[in-house]
Amino acid sequence: MSEMGDRIRSLRKKAGMTQDELGEKLGVKKAAVNKYETGDVENIPRQSIEAMCKLFDVSAGYLLGIDDSHAKEFELIQEKYGKGAVKLLHSFSQLNEAEKQKVISYCEDIHLIHIISSRL
């Protein structure tokens, strides 16, 4: 799968859309969306790219996989907290809001258990 395809899939899922629903919004069939996501189409029509940028509120550079504006931040996070932190942040960013809240709650619970057990 291509980086662009990964980003399209991630943004679509984050928006809670099916491939059919995204296809309707772009004026293409589900098969076309599937090809975008799997990287089977190298030249996605400009109007589809523009529509996805507006729909998902991202830049064309980000969608195309050429915007590395967060690369330095990830590098700093990795230096301070390790590769696992970057992997966790990347996975976290692909969750919807309800899933993010569950992860945060779970982490808070684990932290509290750690504090309590260290005092015993």
N, C-alpha and C positions, 0 to 999 in steps of 0.2 A: 504494500500500500504506500502511496506517496504521502509526503508531508502535507500537501494541500488536501488530499483525500482524508487524511486523519483529522485535519482541522475542520473540514466540512462536516464529517460524521460527528465529531465532538460537539460542534456548535449546534447541529441539528438535534442531537440528543439532549443537550443542555436546555434547548428551547422546548423540549418535550414533543418534538415532531416526528412523525414517521417519514419514510422516504416518499410515500404517496403525497403526504401533506406538503412537504417541501417542493415536490415536483409541481403540485398545483400552484403554489405561490410563484414558482419560476416559469410556469407555462411549459413544462416538459414532463415526460412520463417518468414513472418510478424507475424504469430501467436506466434512464439517463442519469438520475441522481445516484443510482447504484454504481454506475460507471465513473461518475465524478469521485465518489468516495473510495473506490478501489484503484483509482489511477489509470483505468482503462481508456480514459479520454485525456489526451494531452492538451487539446485546444478547446477549453470550455468557452462557450460563447461569452463575449464581453457583457451582454445584457444579463446573463445569468450571474456572472461575477459581481456586477454592480448591484443586482437585486439581493444577492446574499450578503454583501457588505452592508446594505441598508437594513435588511432584515435582522442580521445578527449584531449590528452596530460595531463592525470591525473595519479596519483599513484593508484595502486591496493588498497591500504589502504583507499584512498578517495572513490573510486568506491564502495568498500565493506561496507562503512559506519563506518569504524573503525579508521579513521584518524581524530583526533580531534585537529589538529595543530592550528586551528583558534579559538578554544574554549576560550582561555584566552583573545584574542583580542575582541571577542564578549562580554565577561563578562565585560571588561573595558568600551566598548562602552555603554553597558546597564547601568553601574554604572554612567557614565557621562551624557548620553542623554536619558536614559529610554528604556523600552521594545519596544516602537514604532520605535526607531532608528534601533534596531536589526532586527525587522520585515521588515522595509523598506530596509535595506541593503541586507537581504536575498532575498527579492523580486527583487530588483535591479540587483542582481548578476545573476538572471535567465533570464534577458532580452538580446536580441541581441543588437549589437552596435547601430543601428539606434534607437531602442526603448530607450536605455540608453541616447542617445543625446536628445531625446524629453523630457525625465524626467528632465535632467539637465537644459535644456532651460526653462521648465515650472517652476522649482524651482527658477531659476534666475529671471524670470519675477515676480513671487510672492514676492521675496525678494525686488526687485526694487519698486514694488507697496507699500510694507510695509514702505520702507524708505521714499518714496514721501508722503504717507499719514500721517506719523508721523511728518512731517515738516509743515503740514498745520494747 
